[in-house]
Amino acid sequence: MGHDAGTTAPRVARVAPTLTVRAAVLQDAPRLAALSAVLGYRVTEEAVGERLTRLLGRADDTVLVAELPPGRIVGWLHGSDRELLESGRRCEILGLVVDAEHRRQGVGRRLVEAVEAWATRRGIEEIVVRSNVLRAESHPFYERLGYVRAKTQHSYRRRLSGGATP
């Protein structure tokens, strides 16, 4: 999901010691919108601001940002505490992106570690992530972090008329 993994060889994370991972705030919306475009989602700052406002009000969702001084957000992750009738409770990584200039430096790893810690504090024992087959560069990233491919599936969509929220 927005990673430039290159090879599958192990590597040493080169995260700048000044990188911090923190909870997103509404003022981050413009940068989150810009980074969303990296994943192919062209979305306005206003729409991201509205969505972020809703997400920040939900205890079962977390939006984290990776930030370098002086306040430059270089990545974000959206995780959610979910319970499925058939398979139980788990955390799902719903979105993860790292700025192209800062890939392969451990930023994505730090974001994933932070959501794993969030999930652990909530008593969750499993994390899942879906990665588009077209984002082949992200697959080795997750595998290096110990994630195992569980299945391949098709994704279907249908637009509903009316009541759409940004």
C-alpha positions in Angstrom: 0.0 0.0 0.0 2.2 2.8 -1.1 5.6 1.2 -0.5 8.6 0.9 -2.8 10.0 -2.3 -1.5 12.4 -3.2 -4.3 14.0 -6.5 -3.2 13.0 -9.0 -0.5 16.4 -9.0 1.1 16.5 -8.0 4.8 17.5 -4.5 5.5 18.4 -2.3 8.4 15.8 0.4 9.0 17.4 3.8 8.5 14.7 5.9 10.2 16.0 9.3 11.2 16.2 9.4 15.0 14.0 12.5 14.9 11.0 10.6 13.3 8.0 10.6 15.5 4.8 8.6 15.2 1.8 10.3 16.7 -2.0 10.4 16.5 -3.3 12.5 13.6 -5.0 15.8 14.3 -7.4 17.8 12.1 -4.7 20.2 11.1 -2.9 17.3 9.3 -5.7 16.9 6.7 -4.0 18.8 3.9 -0.9 16.7 4.0 -2.9 13.5 4.4 -4.9 14.4 1.3 -1.6 15.0 -0.6 -0.2 11.7 0.5 -3.5 9.9 -0.4 -2.8 10.9 -4.0 0.3 8.7 -3.9 -2.0 5.8 -3.5 -4.1 7.0 -6.4 -6.9 8.5 -4.3 -7.3 12.1 -5.4 -9.2 13.6 -2.6 -9.7 17.2 -1.5 -8.3 18.6 1.8 -11.9 19.4 2.8 -13.1 15.8 2.2 -10.1 14.4 4.2 -10.8 16.9 7.0 -14.5 15.8 7.2 -13.5 12.1 7.2 -10.7 12.7 9.7 -13.1 14.5 12.0 -15.4 11.5 12.0 -12.5 9.0 12.5 -11.0 10.9 15.3 -14.3 10.7 17.1 -14.4 6.9 16.9 -12.7 4.9 19.6 -12.3 1.9 17.3 -10.2 3.7 14.7 -6.7 5.2 14.8 -5.0 7.5 12.3 -1.3 7.8 12.9 1.2 10.0 11.2 5.0 9.8 10.8 6.5 13.2 11.2 10.0 14.6 10.7 11.1 18.0 12.0 10.0 20.7 11.4 6.5 19.2 11.3 6.7 17.4 7.9 4.4 14.5 7.7 6.0 11.8 5.6 3.5 9.0 6.0 0.1 7.9 7.6 -1.7 4.8 8.6 -5.3 4.2 9.3 -6.1 1.2 11.6 -9.4 -0.1 12.8 -10.5 -2.5 15.6 -13.0 -4.8 13.9 -15.1 -7.7 14.9 -16.4 -10.0 12.3 -19.2 -12.5 13.0 -17.4 -15.4 11.3 -13.8 -14.8 12.4 -13.8 -12.6 15.5 -11.9 -9.5 16.5 -8.8 -8.2 14.8 -7.1 -4.9 13.8 -7.2 -4.1 10.1 -4.7 -1.7 8.5 -7.1 0.1 6.2 -4.6 2.5 4.6 -0.8 3.1 4.7 1.3 5.4 2.6 4.8 6.8 2.8 6.1 9.7 0.8 8.2 8.5 -2.1 11.2 10.5 -0.9 11.2 8.6 2.5 10.5 5.0 1.5 12.9 2.2 2.4 14.0 4.2 5.5 11.8 2.4 8.0 9.0 4.9 8.1 6.4 2.3 7.1 7.8 -0.1 9.6 7.5 2.4 12.4 3.9 3.1 11.5 3.0 -0.6 11.5 4.8 -1.1 14.8 2.8 1.8 16.2 -0.6 0.3 15.1 0.5 -3.1 16.4 1.2 -1.5 19.8 -2.2 0.2 19.7 -3.9 -3.1 18.9 -2.0 -5.0 21.6 -3.1 -2.4 24.2 -6.7 -3.1 23.1 -6.2 -6.8 23.6 -6.3 -7.6 19.9 -4.3 -10.7 18.9 -4.3 -10.4 15.1 -3.7 -7.7 12.5 -4.7 -8.0 8.8 -4.0 -5.9 5.9 -5.2 -6.1 2.3 -2.8 -5.1 -0.5 -3.9 -4.6 -4.1 -2.2 -7.1 -6.4 -1.2 -4.1 -8.5 1.0 -2.8 -5.6 3.5 -5.6 -6.0 6.2 -3.4 -4.3 4.2 -3.5 -1.0 3.9 -7.3 -0.7 7.6 -7.9 0.2 7.3 -5.0 2.7 4.6 -6.8 4.7 6.4 -10.1 4.4 9.6 -8.7 5.8 7.5 -7.6 8.8 6.2 -11.1 9.4 2.9 -10.9 7.7 1.8 -14.0 5.8 -0.5 -14.0 2.7 -3.7 -15.6 3.8 -5.8 -15.5 0.6 -6.3 -13.9 -2.7 -9.8 -12.4 -3.5 -11.7 -10.2 -5.8 -13.1 -6.9 -4.6 -16.5 -5.7 -5.8 -18.1 -2.3 -5.6 -21.5 -0.8 -6.3 -22.3 2.9 -6.1 -25.4 3.7 -4.2 -27.5 6.7 -5.1 -28.0 9.4 -2.5 -26.7 9.8 1.0 -23.0 9.7 -0.1 -20.5 11.3 2.3 -17.2 12.6 1.2 
